[in-house]
Amino acid sequence: MSAELGGRTGRQGKLSQWLRGRRPKETGADDAGREALLLAAASAGLPLAPAAYPAPGYRCSCDRVGCPTPARHPVSFAWQTQSTTDRAQIERWARHQPQANFITATGMVHDVLDLPLEAGREALERLLASGIEVGPVAESDDGRLLFFTLTRGTPEDEDEWWPCELDCHPETMDEHPGLRWHCRGSYVLVPPARLPGEQSVHWVRGLEHPLPDPLSLLEILTDACARYAGEEPDHAGAGWPLRH
C-alpha cells in the first residue's frame, strides 16, 4: 500500500475518510468506502471470506439459535479454502452481500496478535515511542486491539510454531483474556466490520503500514498484557502466548 490511499478525490478520498474513522453518511458512499477498504486489504495480501453480520436484538444473521459469537464468525465452514485476495471475487461478495462482515484467514500471509484494549493501547504507545516498526492495527469496540504482522508460517522446527487451538475458537475467548496469537487455523474480522449494539471493528493504523515480524513486537506486547493482568512479566512462562 502507498500514500495514494490518502487521496482526496473519488474512491481514494472515501478510503482516506474510512482510515481516519470519518465514515461518509451517504449509503452509496458508505458502500463504496467499505468495498474500497476490503479491496485494499486484499491488495495488502490479506485473504478474505464473507462473515455473519448483526441482526436486530443483538442477534446474528446466521441460523444458529443462541449464536455465541454474533457477527464474528465466517459464513461457510470452508472459510480456510474459500479465503482469497482475488479482487473480482471480493467485489462480487461485497456487492451481493452488502451487509456482510468479512474475516481474514491468518497463518497464510499474516498473523494477528490480539490484546485487551487497555494493554494494547499501552503497548502501541511504547512501540511507537521506541521507534519499532508497527504495521496495521485494528480496534474492536468490544475491547480488543489487533496487531497485524507477517506470519511465522511453518517453521522447520514444529516446536517453535504457536498453534491457535486454545485461542482461535470464539467459544473459548473469555477463558483467555490475555494475548491471543492468531496464526494457522484462525481468523479475525477485518475492518470495516459491524458488531451488535452499533459497535464496530475499525482501523487505527491503516494498511499503508508494512506488516512487521511478530517477534519484534512480542516482548512489549506480553509485558503490557502482564501489567494488565496485574502480574510481573515472565518472558519464560506465563507472560507468553498460549501454545500446545
C-alpha positions in Angstrom: 0.0 0.0 0.0 1.2 3.5 -0.6 0.4 7.1 0.2 -2.1 7.1 -2.7 -4.6 5.7 -0.2 -4.7 9.2 1.3 -6.0 10.8 -1.9 -8.7 13.5 -1.6 -10.9 12.6 -4.5 -13.1 9.7 -5.7 -12.7 6.3 -4.1 -9.3 7.3 -2.6 -10.9 10.2 -0.7 -13.6 7.9 0.7 -10.9 5.3 1.7 -9.0 8.1 3.5 -12.1 9.0 5.4 -12.6 5.4 6.5 -9.0 5.1 7.6 -9.4 8.2 9.8 -12.7 6.8 11.2 -14.8 9.5 9.4 -17.3 7.5 7.6 -19.4 9.1 4.8 -23.0 9.5 5.8 -24.5 8.6 2.4 -25.4 5.0 1.9 -23.8 4.8 -1.5 -20.6 6.4 -0.3 -20.6 4.1 2.7 -20.8 1.1 0.5 -18.0 2.4 -1.7 -15.8 3.0 1.3 -16.5 -0.5 2.6 -15.6 -2.1 -0.7 -12.5 0.1 -1.1 -11.2 -1.0 2.3 -11.9 -4.6 1.6 -10.0 -4.4 -1.8 -7.2 -2.5 0.0 -6.9 -5.4 2.5 -6.8 -7.9 -0.4 -4.2 -5.8 -2.2 -2.1 -6.0 1.0 -2.2 -9.8 0.9 -5.0 -10.5 3.4 -7.2 -13.4 2.3 -10.8 -12.6 2.9 -14.1 -14.6 3.2 -17.7 -13.5 4.0 -18.8 -13.5 7.6 -22.0 -13.0 9.5 -23.4 -9.6 10.5 -25.6 -8.2 13.3 -29.3 -8.9 13.3 -31.9 -7.0 15.4 -31.9 -7.7 19.1 -28.2 -8.4 19.4 -28.7 -11.5 17.3 -26.6 -12.9 14.5 -27.5 -13.2 10.8 -26.7 -17.0 10.9 -29.4 -19.6 11.6 -27.8 -20.8 14.8 -30.0 -20.4 17.9 -28.2 -18.5 20.6 -25.1 -18.0 18.5 -22.3 -17.4 21.0 -20.3 -15.0 18.7 -22.9 -13.0 16.7 -21.5 -11.3 13.6 -18.0 -12.5 14.5 -17.7 -15.8 12.5 -17.4 -16.9 8.9 -20.5 -17.9 6.9 -19.0 -21.0 5.5 -17.3 -23.9 7.3 -14.9 -23.9 4.3 -13.6 -20.5 5.1 -10.0 -21.6 5.1 -10.1 -22.7 1.4 -12.6 -20.1 0.4 -10.5 -17.1 1.7 -9.0 -15.2 -1.3 -7.3 -12.0 -2.4 -8.9 -12.1 -5.8 -10.4 -8.7 -6.5 -13.2 -9.8 -8.7 -14.4 -12.4 -6.2 -14.3 -9.9 -3.3 -16.2 -7.3 -5.4 -18.9 -9.9 -6.1 -19.2 -10.8 -2.4 -19.3 -7.2 -1.3 -21.9 -6.2 -3.8 -24.1 -9.3 -3.5 -23.8 -9.3 0.3 -23.9 -5.6 1.3 -24.5 -6.3 5.0 -21.9 -9.0 5.4 -18.8 -8.6 7.5 -15.6 -10.2 6.3 -12.9 -12.3 8.1 -9.3 -12.6 7.1 -7.7 -16.0 7.5 -4.4 -15.9 9.4 -1.4 -18.1 9.1 -1.2 -17.8 5.3 0.3 -14.3 4.7 -0.2 -12.7 8.1 -0.8 -13.4 11.8 -2.6 -11.2 14.3 -1.6 -10.5 17.8 -4.8 -9.8 19.7 -4.7 -7.9 23.1 -7.1 -6.5 25.6 -7.8 -2.9 24.6 -6.1 -1.2 27.6 -3.0 -3.3 27.3 -2.9 -2.9 23.5 -3.1 0.9 23.7 -0.2 1.0 26.2 1.9 -1.4 24.0 1.2 0.6 20.9 2.4 3.8 22.6 5.6 2.1 23.8 6.3 0.6 20.4 5.9 3.9 18.6 8.0 5.7 21.2 10.7 3.1 20.8 10.8 3.5 17.1 9.8 -0.1 16.4 8.0 -0.6 13.1 4.3 -1.3 13.8 2.1 -2.5 11.0 -1.7 -2.1 10.6 -3.6 -2.1 13.9 -7.4 -2.5 14.2 -9.6 -1.8 17.2 -12.7 -3.7 18.1 -15.3 -1.8 20.2 -15.8 -5.0 22.3 -12.5 -4.4 23.9 -9.6 -5.8 21.8 -6.7 -4.3 19.8 -5.4 -6.3 16.8 -1.8 -6.0 15.6 -1.4 -7.3 12.1 2.0 -8.9 11.4 3.8 -11.2 8.9 3.0 -14.8 9.5 5.6 -17.1 11.1 4.5 -19.7 8.5 5.6 -23.2 9.2 9.0 -23.3 10.9 11.3 -26.2 10.3 11.1 -27.0 14.0 7.4 -27.5 14.7 8.1 -27.0 18.4 8.6 -23.3 17.5 5.2 -23.0 16.0 2.4 -21.5 18.2 -0.8 -23.1 17.1 -4.1 -21.4 17.8 -6.2 -24.2 19.1 -6.5 -22.6 22.6 -7.0 -19.2 21.2 -8.9 -19.2 17.9 -12.3 -20.7 18.8 -14.7 -17.9 19.8 -16.3 -20.0 22.5 -13.0 -20.1 24.4 -12.1 -16.5 24.2 -13.4 -15.4 27.5 -11.3 -18.0 29.2 -8.1 -16.5 27.9 -8.3 -12.7 28.3 -4.6 -12.0 27.6 -2.6 -12.1 24.4 -4.0 -14.3 21.6 -1.8 -15.2 18.7 -3.9 -15.9 15.6 -1.9 -17.9 13.2 -2.5 -21.1 11.2 -6.1 -22.2 11.5 -7.5 -19.0 12.9 -9.2 -15.8 11.7 -10.2 -12.3 12.7 -12.7 -9.8 11.5 -11.2 -7.4 9.0 -12.4 -3.7 9.1 -14.8 -2.4 8.4 -17.0 -4.7 10.4 -20.2 -4.2 12.4 -20.9 -5.8 15.8 -24.1 -6.0 17.7 -25.1 -2.9 19.7 -23.8 -0.5 17.0 -20.2 -1.4 17.7 -17.6 -1.9 15.0 -14.1 -3.1 14.1 -12.1 -0.3 12.5 -8.5 0.6 11.6 -6.5 2.8 13.9 -3.3 2.3 11.8 -4.1 1.7 8.1 -2.9 -0.8 5.5 -0.3 1.6 4.2 2.0 0.4 7.0 4.0 -2.8 6.1 3.5 -5.9 8.1 6.2 -6.4 10.7 7.9 -9.5 12.1 5.7 -10.6 15.0 8.7 -11.3 17.2 9.8 -7.7 17.0 6.6 -6.7 18.9 6.2 -9.6 21.2 8.2 -8.5 24.2 6.4 -5.2 24.6 3.0 -6.8 23.9 3.5 -9.5 26.5 4.8 -7.0 29.1 1.7 -4.9 28.6 -0.6 -7.9 29.0 1.2 -8.9 32.2 0.7 -5.5 33.7 -2.9 -5.5 32.5 -3.4 -8.9 34.4 -1.6 -7.5 37.5 1.3 -9.8 37.1 5.1 -9.3 36.7 6.2 -10.0 33.2 7.6 -13.5 32.8 9.2 -14.0 29.4 9.9 -17.6 30.1 6.4 -18.7 31.0 3.0 -17.2 31.8 3.6 -13.9 30.1 3.9 -15.5 26.6 1.1 -16.5 24.3 -0.7 -19.8 24.9 0.7 -22.7 23.0 0.4 -26.5 22.8 
